[in-house]
Amino acid sequence: MPASSDTALHELLQHPAIWRGRSTARCATLSTGFPRLDEALPGGGWPRTGCIELLTPRWGVGELRLLMPTLAQLSQLVPTRWLAWIAPPFEPYAPALLEQGVAIERQLVVRASKPLWAMEQALGSGACAAALAWLPSERSRGLARRLRRLQLAAERGQGLGFLFCEHASARESSPAALRLWVEPIEQGVRLRLLKSRGGLRSPFELRWTDATQ
């Protein structure tokens, strides 16, 4: 095979849309703020754009604490963009966000009866660096089709979407490139990558004190 063909094939395989099993194509990533999690994720962090699913047994078990270093980073980026909270089950607590380094003036809370529609608009607008939405399991039917729309919106707007679902949603297939199972432990969480393009397959634990930011 000519050298030029080898080069062309190599460049093609680096495209983030190409699934290569346990190997990973190069894509821009953002540190999670937890070295152990960075090591476990393909590329060494969250994908810079796209939609990520976090499956929890219930709300408030640490899913937000897990994202605080990331939200702090995104809220400080220049040019500034919003961080949209779509139908959060609890009111975001400004003093706690400030303590974690999150710029509260860049937070946008959206109360919506159709959270996935609102999340799609937020991600696709280009005005939001990230959008977070919560979806109870009884509303997760047909999620795969809607997640494809979210993924396209995130790519179009160059944003990052975090969708929180309950554990029961794991029974449904998902087009999300990254899907994490989250369980609470004392002073931390236990994580497992249910779906990823590479990365660690076995469960692992994070302690909140492990955060570098």
N, C-alpha and C positions, 0 to 999 in steps of 0.2 A: 504494500500500500504506500503511495507517495506520502512524503512528509507533510505536504499541505493538507492531505486528507486526514492524517493523524491530528493535526492542529485543529482542523474544523470540527472533528468528532469530539476532541477534548473540550473545546469551547461550548459545543452543544450540551455536553453532559454537565457543565457547570450551571446551566440554567436552573433556577429554583423550581420551575414547574415540572422538571424531570424527576420522577421517583426512581431512586437507585437502591432500594432495599435498605440495608443498614448503613450504606455509604451515603454521604450527603453532598448535594451541590452547594456551591458557595452562595451565600446570601447574606445580606446585611443583618446583623443582630444587635440586640441591646442587652447589656448585662442586667441580670435579675437583681443584683445586689447581694446574692447568696452564692458564694463560690461553689458550694456543693451542687447547687441547682444548675449553675452555668456549665459545670463539668458534665452533668447528666444530659443536658439538652443538645440537640444537634446544632452545630455552629457555635456553641459556647454562649448561648443566651436566647432570649425571646426573639422570634423573627421581627424585623423592624416594621413590616407591614403584614396584614393578614388577620385571621380570626382564630382565637384560641379558646377552647372549651375547658372549663374547670368544673368538675363534678364533685359535689359535696353532699354529705348526708343531710344537712340542713344549713340554713344561712347562719353566718356568724361564728364559724368554726376556725377561722384563721385565713379565709380566702383573701380578705382585704389586706391583712398584715403581710401576706405573701407578696402583694403587689406594691406595697408602700415605697420601697426603693425605686421601683420603676416609675411610679406616678410622680415621685419627687424629681427624677431626671427629666421626664417629659414636660413637667410644668415649668421647668427652668430653661427650656430650649428657646433659641432665637432663630427666626421670628416666632413669637409666641402664638400658641394655639390653645383651644379649649380642651379640657378633659371632661367628657360628658358622662354623667351618671344617669342611666336610663332605668326608671322605676325601681330605685333602690328600696329594699325592705326596711331599712333603717335610715334615719336622717344622718347624712354625713356630719361628723362632729368637727367643727372648724379647729378648736384647740389641738385635737389629736392630730389632725392633718398638718398643722403648723409645726408641731413637735417632730414630725417625721420629715420635715423639709419640703412639704408640698405647698406650692403657692396657691392660697385659697382664692385669690382674685381670678384665677384661670379655671375655676370649677363651674360647671354648668349642670344643674340638677333638672332632669326632665321627668315630669309625671305623665305617664302615657298608658293608655289602655291597650295599645299595641306596641309593646316594647321592641319587637324585632323590626317593625317598620321604622320606628324612631331611631333605632340603632343604625339601620341602613342609611337613613338620611344623614345622620351625624357623620358616619364614616365616609360616605360618598361626597360630602360637601367640601372636603379639604380644609375645613375650619377647625377640625378636631384632631389633636395628636393621638388621642385614644378615646374609646367609648366603652363603658362598662354597662352590662345589662344583666338582669336577673330573670330567669324563666322557670316557674314552677313546673314540675313533671307533668301535671295534667294539661299543660299547654305546649308540650314538646312534641306532640304528634306531627308528623310531616316536617320535622325539623331539618332533615337533610336538604330538602329543596330550598328552604329559606336560608340555610347556612351558605349555600352556594351564592346566593345573592349578597349576603354579608361579606363573603370573601372577595367577590368582585368589587363591592363598594369600597372595601378597605384598600384594595390595590389601586383603585381609581383615585381615592383621596389621600393615598400614602399615609394611612393611619393604622392603628393597632386596636383590634377589638377583643375584649375579654367577655365571654358569655358564661354566666354562672348557671349551671343546671343541677338538678338533684341526681343522686346516684342511679335512680331508676331509669334515667335517660340513657345509661350505658347500653341498654338493650337495643337501642336504635343505632343504625349506621350513621356515620357523620363524615361529610367531606372536609371537615376542618383538618388542617395540616398537623395540628398539635392538640392533643386531648389528654388532660391530666386528671387522675383520680386523687382526691384530697381527703384525708382523714385526720382528725385532730389527735394530738398526743400532748403530753404535759409540756408546756412552753414551746410548742412547735407543731409541725404537721408531718404526716407520712405521705409520701407522694409515689405515684406510679404512672408511667407514661403508657396510657392505653393505646395511643396512636402517635407516631412521630416518624419523620424521615431520618432514621438513624437514632442515636441517643441510647441511654441506658434503659434496659428492659426490666431489670429487677427493682422492687420497691426500695426506697431509701427515705431517710428521715432528715428533717431540717429543724434546727433550733433557732428561735428568734434572735438569740445572742450571736448567731453565726453571721448576721448581716454585716456587710462592710460599709454600709452607708446609713 
